Amino acid sequence: MSSYSIAIVCACISLKVITDKINSPVYKVGTSDSSFVAMSASRNLIWDYFSKSETDASKAKCTECSKLLSLGSNKPGKQTVHGLKVHLEKFHKELFVSYTTKLNARNAEPPAKKPKLDKQVSATPTLVQLSMPAVNERSNRWPDDHPAVQRIEKSIMDLILLICCRTTL
């Protein structure tokens, strides 16, 4: 196996480990099995007065008058609560005063400090890039005449040739 092939395999293995780590449930904030509680800290206080509609993801229901109001989109990243605030201000003035009081009190508080981790206990395992000799010493290598190795080496050589030809033109 050529040194280029080994380097590509190392990079792919490292990328796979990092991708698996990022996609693990620990990093998915807001899921039920998440170890973080970041969603409750950043939750908009307007939701104390509204609930999301069960039938339409783009609507919110006022808990006071049961009116359905638009959130602008059914995609959570594109939704806005401006209409909900306007509704409170126009139709439920006492609730709007309560909302703004809570909001001002929350904004006056200093942000909560993250808990410090003990230096001996790491929250995440350390990822280490393997050296070339360490990769060569691995016992689970495919033989050089294996069809998968041949295809990978050919693809790498084609890629190198393509890059070299593009830079010379």
C-alpha positions in Angstrom: 0.0 0.0 0.0 1.4 3.4 -1.0 2.1 6.1 1.6 -0.6 8.3 -0.1 -3.1 5.5 0.4 -2.2 5.2 4.1 -2.5 9.0 4.6 -5.9 9.0 3.0 -7.1 6.1 5.1 -5.8 7.8 8.3 -7.7 11.0 7.3 -10.8 9.0 6.6 -10.6 7.2 10.0 -10.1 10.4 11.9 -13.0 12.1 10.0 -15.2 9.1 10.8 -14.3 9.3 14.6 -15.0 13.1 14.6 -18.3 12.7 12.7 -19.5 9.9 15.0 -18.7 12.1 18.0 -20.5 15.1 16.6 -23.5 13.0 15.7 -23.6 11.3 19.2 -26.7 12.1 21.4 -24.5 14.1 23.8 -24.1 16.9 21.2 -27.7 17.0 20.1 -29.1 19.7 22.4 -32.8 19.5 23.1 -33.1 15.7 22.7 -34.5 13.7 25.5 -31.2 11.8 26.0 -29.0 14.9 25.9 -26.7 15.6 28.8 -27.0 19.4 28.3 -29.8 21.6 29.5 -29.1 24.5 27.2 -32.6 24.7 25.7 -34.2 25.7 29.0 -31.8 28.6 29.5 -32.4 30.1 26.1 -36.1 29.4 25.9 -38.1 32.5 25.0 -40.4 33.6 27.8 -43.2 34.2 25.4 -43.9 30.5 25.5 -45.3 30.9 29.0 -48.3 32.5 27.3 -48.5 30.4 24.1 -48.3 26.7 23.1 -47.4 25.3 19.8 -50.3 23.9 17.8 -50.4 20.1 17.6 -52.0 20.2 14.2 -50.0 22.9 12.4 -46.3 23.4 13.1 -46.4 27.0 11.8 -49.0 28.1 14.4 -49.0 28.9 18.1 -52.1 29.0 20.3 -52.7 31.7 22.9 -53.4 30.1 26.3 -55.6 33.0 27.3 -58.0 33.3 24.3 -57.1 30.1 22.3 -56.5 32.1 19.1 -54.1 30.5 16.6 -51.3 32.9 15.5 -48.8 32.4 12.7 -45.1 31.8 13.5 -44.2 32.6 9.9 -42.9 29.1 8.9 -43.3 25.5 9.8 -39.5 25.2 10.0 -38.2 25.8 13.5 -35.2 27.8 12.4 -37.3 30.3 10.4 -40.0 30.9 12.9 -40.6 34.2 14.6 -42.4 35.2 17.8 -43.0 38.9 16.9 -46.7 38.3 16.2 -47.1 36.6 19.5 -45.7 39.6 21.3 -47.9 42.0 19.4 -50.9 39.8 20.2 -50.1 40.0 23.9 -49.6 43.7 23.8 -52.9 44.4 21.9 -55.3 41.9 23.5 -53.8 40.9 26.9 -52.1 44.0 28.3 -51.7 42.6 31.8 -50.0 39.5 30.4 -47.8 41.6 28.3 -46.7 43.6 31.3 -46.0 40.3 33.1 -44.0 39.1 30.1 -41.9 42.3 29.9 -41.3 42.3 33.7 -40.0 38.7 33.5 -37.9 39.5 30.4 -36.3 42.5 32.1 -35.6 40.5 35.2 -34.0 37.7 33.1 -31.9 40.2 31.1 -30.7 41.8 34.4 -29.3 38.5 35.7 -25.7 37.7 34.9 -25.4 34.6 32.6 -25.1 31.4 34.5 -21.6 30.1 34.8 -20.8 26.7 33.3 -19.8 24.1 35.9 -16.1 23.5 36.0 -15.0 20.0 35.2 -12.5 18.2 37.4 -9.1 18.2 35.7 -8.8 14.4 36.0 -12.1 13.7 34.4 -12.5 14.6 30.8 -16.0 15.3 29.4 -14.9 14.2 26.0 -12.2 11.7 25.0 -9.1 13.2 23.4 -8.8 12.4 19.7 -5.3 11.6 18.6 -4.0 11.6 15.0 -2.3 8.3 14.3 1.3 8.5 13.0 2.3 6.7 9.9 4.3 4.0 11.7 1.3 3.4 14.0 -0.9 2.9 11.0 1.6 0.5 9.4 1.7 -1.5 12.6 -2.0 -2.2 12.7 -2.8 -5.8 12.3 -6.1 -5.4 10.5 -4.6 -4.3 7.2 -5.9 -5.6 3.9 -3.3 -7.2 1.7 -1.9 -5.1 -1.1 -3.5 -7.4 -3.7 -7.0 -7.1 -2.2 -9.6 -5.7 -4.8 -10.7 -2.9 -2.5 -7.1 -1.8 -2.0 -6.6 -1.8 -5.8 -9.7 0.3 -6.3 -8.7 2.8 -3.6 -5.2 3.2 -4.9 -6.5 3.7 -8.5 -8.9 6.3 -7.3 -6.2 8.1 -5.4 -3.8 8.0 -8.3 -6.6 9.3 -10.6 -7.2 12.2 -8.2 -3.5 13.0 -7.9 -3.3 12.9 -11.7 -6.3 15.2 -12.1 -4.9 17.7 -9.6 -1.5 17.7 -11.3 -3.0 18.1 -14.8 -5.2 21.0 -13.6 -2.3 22.9 -12.1 -0.1 22.5 -15.2 -2.7 23.9 -17.6 
